[in-house]
Amino acid sequence: MSVHVLEEDSMEQDVESTITIRQPNLPKQAREDLPKNRSHERKKRKIQRYVRKDGKCNVHHGNVRETYRYLSDIFTTLVDLKWRFNLFIFVMVYTVTWLFFGMIWWLIAYIRGDLDHIGDKSWNPCVDNLNGFVSAFLFSIETETTIGYGHRVITDKCPEGIILLLVQSVLGSIVNAFMVGCMFVKISQPKKRAETLVFSTNAVISLRDGKLCLMFRVGDLRNSHIVEASIRAKLIKSKQTKEGEFIPLNQTDINVGYDTGDDRLFLVSPLIICHEINQQSPFWEISKAQMAKEELEIVVILEGMVEATGTIELFLLSLMCYQKV
């Protein structure tokens, strides 16, 4: 058997092909073949993504001591909260404001003696028909929400009440603008809109026009299109510098047509996004064998203006991720 193998080897060495095929300048990705004994490494394994498939960043900030910075930007903090906490704060802000001013209206009536002259028509109260804390609370709601006065109404014999009415009206307008603006931004976030953006399940690396390219497809399912759309891609991969410094989750830009303008999309029909793997590409020195071992991820960022609302929105997607076995 060994003699037969030697004979086959010698025959293969003597055979010369008369056809010359000119190979294109390909990176290491295409020059090396994937070993056949790696079939067992293709089993399903748990993947920890930097950005999940739904576009949410899978990053948790720990050991944050300077929590006061979140209070300095309270608007963004409220927008970033979960819906249950956001709605709870929304209800509590209005309830506490109504109770606070209702207490002040009751104190004014108590100090002036209006509560001791209930039903006395010869007495000029600060607020007509205010006979307790419940009626003061209702009057506070009517004042701040500008519903209008009916049974309870402020009189012109109470200067402190007029000043309090001005203060509550101004502060009520500020609270309405702040909370309604927060809820509007919360509702108009592009999380649900991103569900109608469909990316291809897998990215492929193949030859196109004699060049090795990384390609994936993106499409919009809605009739209201995303205008002025632009797309970018980032390679998330840890690296070690020549000086020995280790940089975790290093971000490298992937050119998807910035030089040629192909990154500006007319997203009416599904489009194929192409990245040429040349000497400037971060995939140039990664072979097929290394690709199966590498722990890397490609994050696609699509930004555009929604035709229906006219708002500029940002969509994230984790396209591809590998992890070591």
N, C-alpha and C positions, 0 to 999 in steps of 0.2 A: 504494500500500500504506500509506503514511504517513497519507493522508487517511482511509482506512478505520479505522485505529487510533484516530484522533482522534474519529471518529464513534462508535466503540464506547465510548470513554471518556466522551464526553458523554452517551451513553445510560445508562451505568451511574450517572452522577452524578444523572440526573434520576429514576431509579427509586427509590421509597421503599417500604419494607416496611411493611405494615399490622400485622405481628405483632411485639410487643415481648417479647423474652426477657430475663428478669432474670438477670444473671450473678452468681454468688456471688463473695464476696471471695476472690480467688485470689492466690497469690503470683506473683512474677516467673517462677517455674518454668512456670506455665501460661499466662501472658499473652503470652509470646513464642514464636513458632514456630521450629522448627529449620530453618535454610536448607537448600534442596535440594542445594546444591553441596557438602555435607559427606558424601556417600556414600563418597568415597574415604578419609575419615578413619576409617571403621568397619572398616578392615582390621585383621587380627590384629596385635597389637603386644605386645612383651614387657612384662609387668607385674611390678614389684617390690613385693611385699606386705610390710606391717608384721607381719601375722600370716598364716601360710600356711593353706591350706585344711584341713590336718590339725590345726590348733590350736596349732602350734608358733610361737613368736615368732621372726621372721626378723631378729634383732638380734644383732650381734656386738660385744662390748666389747673395745675396743683401747686400748693405752697405759695399762693398769692397773698401777700401780706398787706400790700397797699390797696385795701378795699375802698378807701376814700376816693380813688380815681373813678370808680363806677358811679359814685354819688355825684361827682362833678359833671358827669354826662348822663344825667338821669333819664333823658328822653330816649337815648339809644339803649340804655339799660332796660327800660320798660318794653321797648320794641323787641329786644332779644329774649325776654322772658317767655315762658310757655303760656299757652292760651289760658289755662286755668288760673295761673297767678295773675295774668294780665287782667282778666275779667274780675277777679277778686279785688285787685287794686282799684280798678275802674269804679266798682260799686262802693268800695270803702271811702274813696276820695270824696264822692258826692255825698254820701251819708254823713261822714264826719263834718263836712263843710256845712250842711244843713243843720246838724245838731249844734255845732259851735255857734252859728249865728242865731239859731233858735234860742239857745241859752242866753245870749246877750239881749235879745228882745225881751225875754222873760225877766232878766235882771233889771232892765230899764223900767218895765211895768211894775216890778216889785219895789224898786227904789222910789219911784214917783208916787206910789200908793194907788196905782190903777186897780190892783187886785182887791183893794179894800173898798172900792167904790163901784163894784160891779152892779149894774142895773140903775145906778144913779145918773139920771139924765142931765142933771146940772153940773156934772163933773166932765171936764175935757181930758180924756185919756190920750196917751201917745198913739195907741192903735185901738181903733174901735173894735169891740167884741173880742178882745183878747182877755180870756178869763183863766188861763193856766198855761202850763208848759206845752201841752199838746197843741193848743191853738197857736202858741208862739212858734212851734216847730212847723206847723202848716203854713203860717205866714212867712217863715223863712224860705220854705220851698217855693211859694208863690212869688216871692221877690227875686230869688236867684234864677228861676226858670222862666221868669216874665210871663207867667200864665195870665196874670191879670187879677185885679182885686174885685171882690164881690162883697161878701159878708164882713170880712176884716179889711180895713183900710187905714193907712196912716193919716194923721191929722197935721195941720199946720201949727199946732200949739206945742210941738215937741222938737226943738232944734237938734237935740242929741240923736233923736230918731231919724231926722233927715240926713245927718252926717253918716249914721250907720247904714242908711239905705244907699247912699252913694258908694260907701266902701264895699258893701256886699255886691252891688251891681258890677263894680269894676273887677273885684276879685272873682266873681262868678264868671265873667266873660273870659278872664285869664284861664280859669280852670277848664271851661268849655273848650277853648282853643287848644289847650295842651292835651287834654284827654281825647278829644275827638280827632286831633291830628295824630296822636299816637295810635288810636284804633284804625284810622285810615291807612297809615303806613303798614300796620300789622296785617291788615286785610289784603293790601295791594302787593305784598311780597310775592316774588315769582316762583314760590315753591310748587303750587298747583299747576302753574303754567308750564313748568319744566316737565311735568308728566306727559305732556303732549309733544315734547321733543323726543324723537326716537333716534338712538344711536345704534349702530350695528353691535351685535352681541360680541363678536370677535374682531380683532384687528388682524390684518394679513400682511405679510411681507413677501413681495413677489416682484418680478421684473416688469417694468412698464417703459416702453421705448428704449430698451437696452439699459435701463437704470434700475437699481434695486430701490424699492420704495415701500414705506410703511403706509398702509391705506386703511381707512375706515369710512363709514357712511353715516350721514346725519340727515334727518328729515323732520318736517313740521307737519303735524296732523290737522291742525286747525285751519279754518278758512281765513281767519284774521291772521295775516302773516306777520313775521318779524322783519321789519325793514331796517336797512343799514346795519345788517348783521356782520359781525367780525368774529373770527375764531382764532384762538391761540392754544398752544399745547405746552405743557411743562413736564419734564421728566423728573420724578421724585426718586432720588437714589442717593444713598450714603456714599461718601468718597473720602479718600485719604490723600492729602496733598503731598507734594514732593518733600516738604519739610517734616512730614510725619504727623501733621495735624489731622484729626478725624472730624469730619463734618457730617453729622447725622441729617438725613432728610434734605440733602442738598438739591436745589432747584436749578435745572438747566433748561434753557429755552429750546424748543423744537420748532424749526422753521417749517411752517405749513403754507408757504407762499407769500411771505412778507415782501420779498424782493420783487415778485412779479404781480402782486395785487390779488393773488388767488385767495388770500385770507379774507377778502371782502366778499360776502356771500349774498346771492340773490336767492333766498331760501323759499322758493315756490315749489320746487320738486326736490326729491332726495338728491343729495350731492355727495360725491366721493372726495374726501379730504386726503391729500397725498403729501407725504414727507419723503424727500429724496435722501437716501442714506449715502452721503458723500463724506469727504474727509473732514468737513466741519460738523458732521452729525455726531451726536453722543453715542450712536449705535455702531460707529465705524469699527471699533476695536472689540466689539462683542460678538463672539461666535455663536453658532447654534447650541453647542454644548454648554457654553457659559449662560446662554439665555435661559436654559432650563433650571439653572442654579441661582441666577441673579434674583435679588430682592429689589424689584423696582416697580414703579407705577407711573402711568401716564395720565395726567389730569388735563382734561379738555375744558377750556373756558370759552363760552359763546356769549357774546354781548350784543344786544340789539334793542331796537325800539319796537314796542308792541303797537301794532296798527290800531287796535281797538281803544286803548287807553292813552296812547301817546307817551307812555313812561318808558324810560331806559331801564332795562332789567339785565341781570347777570345770571347766567346759568353755569353750573359746575357739573362735571361728570368725571368719574373715575373710569377710564377706558380699559385699562389693562393692568394687572398686578401679578407679580410672581413672588414666591417666598421660598426660602430654602427648606429642604426636607429635614 
